[in-house]
Amino acid sequence: MNLDEMLRSSLRTVAREVEVSEEDLAHAQHRFIHRREQLERRHHRAQGLVAAAVVGALALGGTLGWRELAERSPEPQPAGRPVVEPPATVLPTSVDSLAGIWLLTSDASGWLWSFHRDGTVSFANPSHRGLESGEPVDYSVGDGVVELPRELCDWQVRITDDGHMVGRVVRAPDPPGSPCGGVDIATWVRVSPLSEVGAGLVWTGSGPVENAEAARWHQAPTAVESVARISRTWLQQGTGRLLSIVTPGGVDDGQYVLDDGGELFVNPDDTGTVTRDATGRLRLTSGDGSRGCPEGSSAVLGGLQLRGIAGAAPPAPAPSLEMTLESAECSLHEELGGVWVQVS
């Protein structure tokens, strides 16, 4: 039985237990196939093949146990396959290993967990209405457990040096009502600063399509008709650079925040206004709060188009935004062209 058949069999077993839809199964299979192709192209760790299947199974109901997840060993490699690197290293749970912005991948909600080096954490989900985020809350770390305020959950987490984090709830809030209510196990990927797994979050059409099930997600590009249409948070493919756009006051006028150091919501590299002109081009203009660009410096982006499925988030077939840099007056803006994957 090959890997695809094993995955299908496992997913059908899970489906009978938790009664998931055919769409959920297709998403899980697609995530596994996409991750496997990336790992084979880059000679990634053999454990990544197991981890991708585990992530898919967790998204279907969290039926795999914590011990099994923590102790899975790499699969034997067939004769003739390239020698792969050792499995990812488990890091001590600390403020340093948590620092950065993590995308919750065990559902498609798009929530970003931003751990700051001052011992606080923010939860954010930017949208066209603005930044859905409360004030940072304090957290503490002890014996592999991230302890949050009483109204939230405490998590035992396992962090690896490639940018994976898996957590299970070890204390639920009392009284109930926390966002983690009903959740037992969750998974995250660090998207900023750059991590190995975060760099692997690419638009699903970036590589060759070898599977009919995956091919149906690759839709024709559509035009960007307003700034509001792209008012989300985007990860530049293959980097740790995040661009967050919100338009609380209109469809073609908004604000942007740009950062690649894991400080998008607290101390970003650049921030300012974004507008769309009559030709469909975007203009980003740095404001007085920008740390990395002089106030008033601008970048012009053209050729904007969207691809993918709305409402999804990696590792599912998330939408991508493609654009071309036409001019830039600040060095931070010189690499804004290319493919950006929606993460929130």
N, C-alpha and C positions, 0 to 999 in steps of 0.2 A: 504493500500500500504506500503510495507516494505522499508527500506532505500535503498537497491539496486535498487528497481523499481523506487523510487523517483529520484535517481541519474540518471538512464538511461533516464527517462522522461525529466529531466532538461537538460541533455546533448544533447538530440535530439532537444530540443527547441533552445538551443544555436547554434547547428550545422546548423539548418535551417537559422539562422540569419547571421552567420559569415562564413558558407560554409567550415567547417573543414573536415578533412579526417577521415576515419574509424580508421586509426592508432592513430590519436590524441584522438579520443574517447576512444580507448582501453587503451591508456596511462593514461588518466584522471581517468577512472574507476579503473584501477589497483592501482593508487596512493591512491585513496580513500579507497579501500578495504584494502590495506596494512596498511595504517595509522589507520583505524578502528580496525583491529586485534590487533595492538600494544596497542592502548588505552584500549581495553577491557582486555588484559592480565595484564596490569600494573595499572588498575583503574585510568587512567588519567582523566583529566578534561572533563566534558561533552561538553564543548565548543570546544574541539579539534575535535569532530565529525563534527561540523559545519565548522570549519576552514579548515579541509582537503578538504571538498567539495568546499569551496570558492576558495582554491588554484587551484583546478582543473578547475573551471570555469574561473578564471583569466587567466590561461594558454591558454584557448581556445579563448580568445579575450578581456578580461578585461571588460565584460559587466555588472558586478555588480558594483553598485555605492559605493563611499567612505563612505557615511553615513550608508548604509545598512551594510557594512563590519564592521564598527566601533561599531554599536549598536546591532548586533545580540546577542541574549541571549541564554543560554543553553537550549537544548531540554528537555522536561519533561522525567523523567526516569520511565520505566515500573515498575510495582510492582514486588518485588523480586530481583531487580537489586541492586548491592552494592552501598552504599552511596559514592558519588564522591566528590572530592575537589572543592572548589569555582573556578570560572573562573580565567584565568590568569590576573595578575595585570598589568595595563598600567603604564609604567615608564616615568618619565620626559625625554624629548629629550635633551641629554647632551653629552659631550665628554665621560663621564664615562659610560653611557648606550650604547653608540655606539662602545666603544673600543672593538676590536677583529676582527676576520675574518668572513665575512658573505658570504654565497653562494647565488647567485641570482637563485631563484627557479622558477621564472615565465617563464623561457625558459630553454633550455638544452645547453646553450652556454658554461657553465662552468666558467663564470667570477666570480672571488672572489674580494670582496670589503674589503680592510683592513684599518680599522679606527685606527689611532695611537693617543696616549694620548697627543702628542705634537700639536694636532689640524691640522694634515694632514691626507690624505687618499690616498691609492694606489689602482689601479685597475690591477689585474693580471690574466693571463690565461696561466699557464705553459704548455709547450708541449715539444716534443722531440727536437725541434729546440732551445729551451732555454726558458727563462722566458719572456713572452710577457707582459711587464709592463713598463709604463712610470715612470718618477720621481713622488714622492708624490706631491700632490697639496694641498693647504690650503683650509680649509672649516671653516664655522662658523655656530653656532646654535642659533636660536631665534624664540620663539613662535611656537615650534614644527616643524620648517623648517630648513633643512640642505641646506645651501647656498654654492654653488660651484663656481669656476671661470666662467667668462662670456661665455666661449666657451662650457660650460657644462650646465646641467639643475639644477634647484633648486627643492628640494623634500620636501613635507610635509610628515612626517613619523609618524607612530604609532608603538611603541616598547613595547613588553610585556616581563614579567620576565621569561617566559619559553624559550625565544630565537627566537621569531617571530618578523619580521619587515615587515610592509606594507607601501608603499609609493605611492604618486601620484605626478605627475609633476605639479608644480605651476609656473614655468618659463622655457620656452624653449629658447635655444640660438639664438642669432641674430648676424650674419646670421645662417641659419640652417646648419646641418651637424654633430651634436653631436651624440654619440652612443645612446642617449636616443630618437633620432628622431623617431616619430611615436608611442612612448610609452606613455600611460596615467597612468597606474597603474602597479606596480611591487611588488614582494614579495621576501623576503630573510629569511634565517635561519642562526643563528650564529653557526658555526662549531668549533670555537676555540676562547677563552677558552670554556670548556665544557658547553653546555646548555641542557635543558631537551629535546627540539625538536631536537637539533643536535645529541644527543645520540640515538634518534629514527631513524636516517638515517642508516639503516642496509641493507645488501644484501637481496633482495626480497626472496631468498630461505632459509633464516635463520630460519623461522618459518614454521608451517604446511601449506601446500597448500590446500585450501578448495574450490578453484574456478577454473574451467577449463580455464577461460580466463586468469587468472594469471599464471597458470601452464605452459603455452606455452612459458613463458619467462625464465623458469628454464632449461637452456641447460646444457649438459654434460661439465665437466671441460676440458680445453685445456692447453697444456704445455706453459711455458714462454720460447720462443726461443731466446730472446735477451733482453738486458736491455732497448733498444729502445721501445720494445713492452709494457713496463710498465712505460714509461717516461711520467708521469702525476702527479697529486696531489691526494693523497689517505688519507682518514680519517679512523683511526682505529676504528672499530665498537664499539659503546658504550662509546667512549672517546672523548676528544677534541684534540687528538694527530694527527698532520698532517705530512705526509712524501711526499716531492716533489722531483721528480727525473727528470733530464734533460740529454740528450745525444747529445749535439751539435757537438761533434767531432767524434763520432763513434757509432756502434750499441751495443757494449758490454763494453764501458767505458763512465762514466758520472760523474755527481755530484749529491749530495743529500743534502737536508735541512730538519731538524727534529725539531718540536716545538709543545708544547701543551698549550702555554700561549697567543696565539693570536698575536705573533710577528714573524711569519714565514718569512716575507719578510724584516724585519728591524733589528731584534735582536734575531735570532733563538738560541735554546738551543744547537744544534749540527749541524755541516756542514762538508762535506768532499767528498771523492770519492767513487764511487760504480763500481764494476767490476763483471763480470760473468765468472766462470771457465768452464772447459771442461765438468764437471759433471752437470752443470746447476745451481749450487749454487751461491748465491750472497754474496759478501763481501763488507761491509760498513766500511770505514776507516776514522776516524776523522782527520780533517786537523788542521792547526794552527789557524784557525778562530773559532774553536769550543769553546763555553763557558762552556759546561757541561762535556766534555770528554777530557782526555789527548790526545795530538796529537799522532797519530799512533795507538791508540786503535781501535780494529776492532770487528765486529760482523759477523757471518756466518749464512746465512739463506738458508734453503733447502726446498724441497717439494713444490716448487712454482707451482701454477696453477691458471688459470683465469676462471671465470664463469660470465654469464650474457650477456648483449647485448652491443656491441661496439657503441660508439657515443651517449650514453644516460648519463644523470646525475640525481642525486636524485632531487625530490622524484620519478622520473621514474625508471624503472628496470635497474639501473646502474650496470656496471661490478664490480666484486669483485676480489681481489687478496688474495689468501690464502697462507700462508707460515709458516714454523716451524723454531724456533730459535735453532741452533745447538751449538753455542758458543757465548759468549759476554765477552769483557774485560772492559766494562764501564757500570755502573748501568743504564744509560739512554737507553741502548740497551737491557736490560734484559726482556723487555716486547714487543719486536717487533714482536713476533710470533702471529698468529691468522688471523682474517679476516679484510681486509682493503677495504673500499668502494671508488670507484673512484668518486671524486667530481669536478675534473677539468681536 
